[in-house]
């Protein structure tokens, strides 16, 4: 199996979901701010997409296909929600 841009994107979205969950647990004031953590995941997705479009060897404007974007966002959101719900509350 070949490692494609979609696979890299999906894995990086998983890392983004974990990071958002940890940040939301460690800094609850940020999580209750004007932008909820699920919007952070959308921002991570946008940044990854923009960076991956500019990678060397990209012929034309190859973008990540929509099924991989949706799967990456849902997986990251589920990881965020699992971390936020299962971690103990900080004092």
C-alpha positions in Angstrom: 0.0 0.0 0.0 1.3 3.4 -1.0 1.3 6.3 1.5 -0.8 9.0 -0.2 -1.6 12.6 0.6 -5.0 11.5 1.9 -3.4 9.0 4.4 -1.0 11.7 5.6 -3.9 14.2 6.0 -6.0 11.7 7.9 -3.2 10.9 10.3 -2.5 14.6 10.9 -6.1 15.2 11.5 -6.1 12.5 14.2 -3.1 14.2 15.8 -5.0 17.5 15.6 -8.1 16.0 17.3 -5.9 14.7 20.1 -4.2 18.1 20.5 -7.5 19.9 20.6 -8.8 17.5 23.3 -5.7 17.9 25.4 -5.8 21.7 25.1 -9.5 21.8 25.9 -8.9 19.7 29.0 -5.9 21.6 30.2 -7.3 25.0 29.4 -11.1 24.9 29.9 -11.3 28.7 29.5 -10.1 28.4 25.9 -12.7 25.7 25.3 -15.4 27.9 26.6 -14.2 30.8 24.4 -15.8 32.3 21.4 -14.6 29.5 19.1 -15.4 26.0 20.4 -12.9 23.2 19.9 -14.7 21.7 17.0 -14.0 24.9 15.1 -10.4 24.5 16.0 -10.5 21.1 14.2 -12.0 22.8 11.2 -9.1 25.3 11.3 -6.6 22.5 11.5 -8.2 20.9 8.5 -8.0 24.2 6.5 -4.4 24.7 7.4 -3.4 21.1 6.4 -5.3 21.4 3.2 -3.6 24.7 2.3 -0.1 23.3 3.1 -0.6 20.1 1.3 -1.7 21.9 -1.9 1.7 23.7 -1.9 3.8 20.6 -1.4 6.5 20.0 -4.0 5.6 17.6 -6.7 1.9 18.7 -6.6 0.8 18.9 -10.2 -1.7 21.6 -10.6 -4.0 22.0 -7.7 -4.4 18.5 -6.3 -6.5 18.7 -3.2 -7.6 16.1 -0.7 -10.8 14.4 -1.8 -14.0 15.1 0.1 -14.5 11.6 1.6 -11.0 11.8 3.2 -11.7 15.3 4.5 -15.0 14.3 6.1 -13.5 11.1 7.5 -10.6 13.0 9.0 -12.8 15.6 10.5 -15.2 13.1 12.0 -12.3 11.0 13.4 -10.6 14.0 14.9 -13.9 15.2 16.4 -14.6 11.8 18.0 -11.1 11.8 19.4 -11.6 15.3 20.8 -14.9 14.3 22.4 -13.5 11.1 23.8 -10.6 12.9 25.4 -12.9 15.7 26.7 -15.4 13.3 28.2 -13.1 10.6 29.6 -10.4 12.8 31.2 -10.9 13.7 34.8 -11.8 17.3 35.6 -8.9 19.5 36.6 -9.3 21.5 39.8 
